Each structure stands twice: as structure tokens, then as C-alpha cells.
Amino acid sequence: MFFERYSNWFGGKNPLLYLIVGIVLLIWPQVTTITACIIVGAVLCIYGIISVLQYRKSPELVFTEFRLIVGILALIGGVLLLLFPKFFLSIIPFVFGILVVVHGILEIQKAMDLKRMHTNTWWVTAAEGGIEIVLGLLLIFNPFSATVIVVRILGVLLIVEAFI
């Protein structure tokens, strides 16, 4: 039973791994997000260096590949992620917050259209849009707390998934 449950370590669902990662995300959300930024930054740097070297060693000119520019951009992005991980972590909720606010505004517009069509449930769409606007503004004006909350929610979901 134990072997069957944990035998697919690298393929399929691994409840033990979900449980461990979920607990780590729940207990140390800031450390895990910064660590993830550093890992992604390092991977981007490695990818950028490899792409630039492949471009330099390429014997033929291939105009359909943008290996050099992609490599340089990946290298720049990786270095920036390594140097400023907290800055990038604050941008993600900010941009996502803007998208949520815009979607909330569109939902309120849809609710107004539904009201003009004399639909009885227009107010549900309006309430949904209002909640989205509030949550989007929370993400915009408090990005660090929003990141921590999202990471902790992800941790709880992974813990629950480990037992399902």
C-alpha cells in the first residue's frame, strides 16, 4: 500500500511532495517566493548564456530564429530577477490587480446591460463586478500582503490535495 501510493515519484500525483511543499508555502511564504524568483532568475541567465553561445557558434545565418535577442533578453531578465526579486514580486499582484479591476468594471457594464434587458439577476453580476473591483484595488495598493496571502492559499490547497 505504501509503495503503491508513493511509487510515482516523478510522474503523476505525489501526495507526500504536495504535503511538504504545501507546508513550506504555508509557513514560509516570503522565503519561498523569493527563492522561486532566484531560481527562475538563475534559469533565465543560464538559458540566455546558452542561447547567445549557440548563436555565436551557429555556422549558418538563420533569419527566422531570434536566438541572440532572446538570449540577451533572457540574460537581462534573469539578472534583474536575481538582483531585485522583491520588486518583481510586487509587480505581479499590481498588474494582476489592474486586470481584475478592468474585468470588474466590464462586469458592472454587463450588469447595466442586463438591467436594461429587464433580467432579474442583473444585480448578481453587478455585485460580482463590485467585489472584483475591491479585490483588484487590494492587489494594487497592497501587493506584498496579497502575494503572501496567495502563496499561503496555494499552500493550503496543496495540503488538501495531498489528502484527496
C-alpha positions in Angstrom: 0.0 0.0 0.0 2.7 2.5 1.0 4.8 1.7 -2.1 1.9 1.9 -4.4 0.9 5.3 -3.0 4.4 6.9 -3.4 5.7 4.9 -6.3 5.1 7.5 -9.0 7.6 10.0 -7.6 8.3 11.8 -10.8 5.1 11.1 -12.7 1.6 11.7 -11.7 0.3 12.9 -8.3 2.7 12.7 -5.4 0.8 13.3 -2.1 3.9 13.4 0.1 5.5 16.0 -2.2 2.3 18.1 -2.2 2.1 17.9 1.6 5.7 19.0 2.1 5.5 21.9 -0.5 2.2 22.9 0.9 3.5 23.1 4.5 6.6 25.1 3.3 4.4 27.5 1.4 2.1 27.9 4.4 4.9 28.5 6.9 7.4 30.5 4.8 5.6 32.3 2.0 8.1 35.2 1.7 11.1 32.9 1.6 9.6 30.6 -1.0 8.5 33.4 -3.3 12.0 35.0 -3.2 13.6 31.6 -3.6 11.4 30.9 -6.6 12.4 34.3 -8.1 16.1 33.5 -7.6 15.7 30.0 -9.2 13.8 31.5 -12.2 16.4 34.2 -12.5 19.2 31.7 -12.5 17.5 29.5 -15.1 16.9 32.6 -17.3 20.6 33.5 -17.0 21.7 30.0 -18.0 19.2 30.0 -20.9 20.4 33.4 -22.0 24.1 32.4 -21.9 23.4 29.2 -23.8 21.3 31.0 -26.4 24.0 33.6 -27.0 26.7 30.9 -27.3 24.6 28.9 -29.7 24.1 32.0 -31.8 27.8 32.7 -31.9 28.7 29.0 -32.8 26.0 28.7 -35.5 27.7 28.3 -38.8 24.8 29.5 -40.9 22.7 32.6 -40.7 19.1 31.7 -39.9 16.8 34.7 -40.1 13.8 33.0 -38.7 15.4 32.4 -35.3 15.9 35.3 -32.9 18.3 33.3 -30.7 20.6 36.3 -30.0 17.9 38.8 -28.9 16.0 36.1 -27.0 19.2 35.1 -25.2 20.1 38.7 -24.4 16.6 39.5 -23.1 16.6 36.3 -21.0 20.0 37.1 -19.6 18.9 40.7 -18.7 15.6 39.4 -17.2 17.5 36.8 -15.2 20.0 39.3 -13.8 17.2 41.7 -12.9 15.3 38.9 -11.1 18.4 37.9 -9.2 19.1 41.5 -8.2 15.6 42.7 -7.4 13.3 39.7 -6.6 11.1 41.7 -4.2 10.4 44.3 -6.9 9.2 41.7 -9.4 7.1 40.0 -6.7 5.4 43.4 -6.1 4.8 43.9 -9.8 2.9 40.6 -10.3 0.0 41.4 -8.0 -0.1 45.0 -9.2 -0.5 44.0 -12.8 -3.0 41.3 -11.9 -4.9 43.8 -9.8 -5.2 46.2 -12.7 -6.6 43.3 -14.8 -9.1 42.4 -12.1 -10.3 46.0 -11.7 -10.8 46.3 -15.5 -12.7 43.0 -15.5 -14.8 44.2 -12.6 -15.7 47.4 -14.5 -16.7 45.3 -17.5 -18.9 43.1 -15.3 -20.7 46.2 -14.0 -21.2 47.3 -17.6 -22.6 43.9 -18.4 -24.9 44.2 -15.3 -26.2 47.5 -16.5 -26.9 45.9 -19.9 -28.7 43.0 -18.2 -30.8 45.5 -16.2 -31.8 47.3 -19.4 -32.9 44.0 -20.8 -35.1 43.5 -17.7 -33.2 40.5 -16.4 -34.0 39.7 -12.8 -30.4 38.6 -11.9 -28.5 41.7 -13.1 -27.6 42.5 -9.5 -25.6 39.3 -9.1 -23.4 40.4 -12.0 -23.1 43.9 -10.5 -22.2 42.5 -7.1 -19.6 40.3 -8.7 -18.1 43.2 -10.5 -18.0 45.3 -7.3 -16.2 42.5 -5.5 -13.7 42.2 -8.3 -13.0 45.9 -8.2 -12.4 45.9 -4.4 -10.2 42.8 -4.7 -8.3 44.3 -7.6 -7.7 47.6 -5.6 -6.4 45.5 -2.7 -3.9 43.8 -5.0 -2.9 47.2 -6.5 -2.4 49.0 -3.2 -1.1 46.2 -1.0 0.9 43.9 -3.3 3.2 42.4 -0.7 0.4 41.2 1.6 -1.5 39.9 -1.5 1.5 37.8 -2.6 1.8 36.3 0.9 -1.9 35.5 1.0 -1.9 33.9 -2.4 1.1 31.8 -1.6 -0.5 30.7 1.7 -3.7 29.8 -0.1 -1.7 27.8 -2.6 0.0 26.0 0.4 -3.4 25.1 1.9 -4.7 23.9 -1.4 -1.6 21.6 -1.9 -2.1 20.2 1.6 -5.7 19.5 0.9 -4.8 18.0 -2.5 -2.3 15.7 -0.7 -5.1 14.0 1.2 -7.6 13.8 -1.7 
